[in-house]
């Protein structure tokens, strides 16, 4: 089979590899679409310690069941060959306190497809049978490949607290920012302000119901405060993860409000702690999604409640390297790239 291998920072190589065979409790997936995620973009640039080259990345994907391990159906009775599916790329131990309370994504033994094991930038990928979710009728693999980033946005919404009728602010109009915007709208938040440096992405946010703030020429926090009578947003989301966006979110959040930290562009950076203390802000990390969040994401996609179209681009697997370079520097009017093996 063909696979796109990350060999070193900024080096992606299309190779021929042996097609994997599923272990007893695994499923072989024929990949239809695999999205490029910001975390993989960070790895491509050499900024992500989780992934070590050489590696076949890819954890946002959907396809069809090509083969079943001997015990796969016992693990997941819904499975059959030819079934259109998506996959929760996070697996956990199912026995620790985090797993037992439904937070498998916080399991200390969690494993990620495309990081700890080969991912979906290939024609075929083996995955744990229990991680496979059949696509609901009418939901295509192209749409199902967005389940993972939608689940990230669902988690953000779950942690943001009650927001009906409350103003919110999102720093970053990339895929997660745009999806979080839609999830917060579904929760009744409004108005929702969205800042970015890229005009085309601000246009996407505006089309999806956000109030765009051009951070090149405006102070996002000041715009939010001016629009809310000086109070600020009840909840803010940093969907970038850089020192300026984290600071902007803190400044834009009203006293006793909540700030959700989701972006991981910079793993370490300064935060104005005194302002957090003096205004009793609540800082919440939002990492990935629980299994329930992932199922909810599939349900939202099935009823067309969230979207990234018409800003989704399909590209052949062989074009993956150039697309990684473009997304790192000038994504333009693209919200998501789906690689097609």
N, C-alpha and C positions, 0 to 999 in steps of 0.2 A: 504494500500500500504506500501511498504518498503521505508524507508528514512534514510539517513546517517546524524545524528545530531551531530553538534559540541557542546558539553556540557560544555567544559572548556578548557583552554590551554592544548594541547596535548591529549585531550580526544574526540574521535569520537565514536559514538554509533549507531549501526544499530537497528532501531526500526520499529515497525508496527504503522502506523498512519492512520487516516481517509483520504480517498481520497478526495481532494478538489473539490468543484463545482464552475464553472465559474460564476462570476457576469455578469450582462447584457452586459458590454462592454469588457468582457474578453474571453479568449480561454483556454481550457484545453489541454495541450500538453502531449502526451505520450513520455517520454524522451527516446531517443535511445543512445545518448552519451553525457557525461558532462565532460569537461576538468577541470583539477586542475590548478589553476592560482597562480602566485607568491603572489598576494595580499591575496588570501585565505590561502596560506601557512604561510604568516605573521600572519594572524589571528589565525591560528592553534597554532602558537608558542606564541601567546599573545602579538603581536607587532602591532596590527591594531585596532585603536580606532573606525573605521567605523562600525565594526561588533561586535555584543554583543550576547554572548551565553545565552540560548540555541538557536541554529539557524541551519536551513538547508541551507547550502551555495550552490554555484554553479551558475555561470553566463555565462559560455561558453558552449552552448549546442545546440542540434538539435534533432528533433524527428518528430512525426506526430500529426496532429490535431485530438484529441479524442472527443471533444465536443465544441459547440459554445454557448456563451451567447446569450441572446435574441436580443441584438443590435450589435453583433460582426460583422456581414456581412455589416451592415450599416457603421461601422467604417473602415472596410477593405474588399471591395468587392471581393478580390481574394480568400477569405477563403472558405474552405469546409472541411468536415470531411475526414480523411484519407490522407490529403495533407501533403507531406514531407516539413518541414519548418525549418528555424533557427529563432532566436529571438535576436533582439537588446535589451540587458538587461537594458539599460538606458531609462527612460521615463522622460518627462519634461512637463512644464505647457503650452507650445505652445503660450504664450501671452507676455512674458517678452522680453526686447530688445535682449538678447542672442538668444532666440528661434526664434524671428522674422528675425534675420540675418542668421539663419541656424546653429547656435552653440548651439543646445539643450543640449549638454553635459556640457555646462557651466551655465545652468539654475540654479539659487539659490534654486529652488524647485525640482531639479532632484532626482529621486529615482532609486535605483539599485536592480534588482532581485538578491536574494542571500545575501542581506545586509539589506535593508529596508523591504523586504518581503521574504517569503520562496523561496528558489532557486531550482536548478535542480538536486541536489544529492538525487533524489527520483524517483519513477516510474512515477509520474505525477506532473505537476506544472501548476498553473494558471498564465497567463500573459496578459498584455493589448493587445487587438486585433490589435491596430495600430502599435505595435512593432513587429509583426510577418511578416517574409519575406518568401515567397515560394522559395524552392530550384529550381534553373534552371534545365532543363532536363540534366541528366547525372551526376549531382552533388549529391553524396550520403550524408546521414545524418552524416556519419563518417567524411567526409570532411567538411560538413556544420558546424560541431561543432567547427571548427577552425576559423570561420568568425570573432569572437570577437577579438582574439589576432592578426589576420591579420589586422583588422581595426585599432588597436593600432599602428601597423607598418605603415599603410597608413597615419595616422595622423602625425607620425614622419616625413615621407617623404614630406608631404605637408608643414610642417613648416621649413624644412631644407633649402629651397630655391633652385634656379637653380644649378644643380650639374653636368650637362653633361661634362664629361672629367675631373672632379675635384676629388682630393683625399679626402677620408673620413675615419673617425675612429669611431669604436664602442667598447665601454667597456662593456663586458659581452656577452657570447655566449649561454645564455639561450634562451627560446622560443622567447621572444621579440627581442633580439639581432639578432637571426638567421633570423627572419622574416623581421626585419628592413634592414638587409644586402641584402635580396632579393629585397625589395622595392627600396632601393637606387640603386641597380644595374639596375633595370627597368628604373630608372630615368637617367641612363647613367653615374653615378658616377664610378670612378675607378682611381687608385686602392683603395680598401676598406680594411682597416686594422681592425682586430678584436682581442681583448685581452681577456684572461680568465685564471683562475687558473687550470682548469680541462682539461687534455689532450684530453679526449674523445670528449668534446664539441668543442675544437679547431679543431679536425679532422672533425667534422660536418661543421664548418665554412669554412674550406678549401674546402671541397667537394662542398659547395654551392658558391664557387668563391671568398671567402675572403682570405686575407693574415693573417695567424694566428700569434699571439704574445703570447708566454708563459710568463704571468706576474709573475710567480714564480721566473724566472731567468733573466728577462729583464725589463728594464724601458720602458713601452709602448710608452710614449711620446717621448723618445729619439729615439726609433726605427722609429716612424712615421716621426720625423724631419729629421733623417738621410736619409730616403728614399725619402724625398721631397725637398732635397737641402737646408735643414735647415728652410724651411718655415712653415711646419706643414699642417694639414688637413684643407680644406675649411670649412668642417662641421664635428662636432663630436657628438656622441650620447652616453649618459650615460644610459645604460639599466640595471644598477645594483642599483644605489642609495646609495652608501656608500662614506664616505669621501675620501678614496684613489682613487676610480674611478672618482669621480667628479673632484678631483685635477688633475688626469691624463688627463682627457678630456680638462681641461683648458690649461694645459701645451702643449697638442698635437695640439691645434687649432691655426691656423695662425692668425696674427694680423688682426682685422676687420672680422674675421670668426665667424661662428655661432656654439653655443653649445646647443644641445637639451637635456634637463633634463627630463627623462622619468621614471627611476627607483625610487622606494619609499622604498627601504630597510631601510634606516634611514630617518625619517621624519625631523630631525634636525641635522645639521652637519656644520662644518667649511668649508668655501670656501675662497681661496686666492683672496680676493676682489681687492687688489692693482694691481694684474696682469690683472684682468678683465678691470680695469680702464685704466691702462697704455697702454694696447694693444687694447683698444676699442672693446672688444669682445661682441658679442650679445648672451645673455642667454635667451633661450626660454623654458618655461615649455611646456610639451606635455602631456595633460591629456585625456585619453580615445580616443574619436573619435566623429565626427559629424555624423548625420544620413546619409549624403552623403558619408562620409568615410566608413561607414558600408556597404552601397550598393556597393561601389567600391570594398570592400574586397570580397564580395560574387562573384562579376564579375571576380576578379583575380583567385579565387579558381575554378570557373567554366571553365576557360580556362587553368587551371593547370600552372599558372604563378608563384605560390608560393607553397611551400610544407614544411612539417616537416617529412614526411616519408623518409627513413625507420626507423625513431627513435621515432615513436609513439607506445605506449603500451596501449593495452586495458586490463582493469581489472574489475572484478566484484565489485559491490557497496560494498559488504561485505569486500573487500580487501582495501577499501579506507583509513582506519586508518593506516595500515602498509605502504601504499604508501606515505602518508603524511610524516611519519617519515623518510622514505628513501629519499624522495626529499629534506627534510630539511638538510640532512647530507651528503649523497653520491649518487647523482642522476645517476652518471655513464653515459652510453651511451643512455640516455633517454631524448628526447626533449619535450615530452608531454605525460601525462597520461590521457586517456579517461576512465572515469568510466561508466560501463554499468549496469543500474538498472535491 
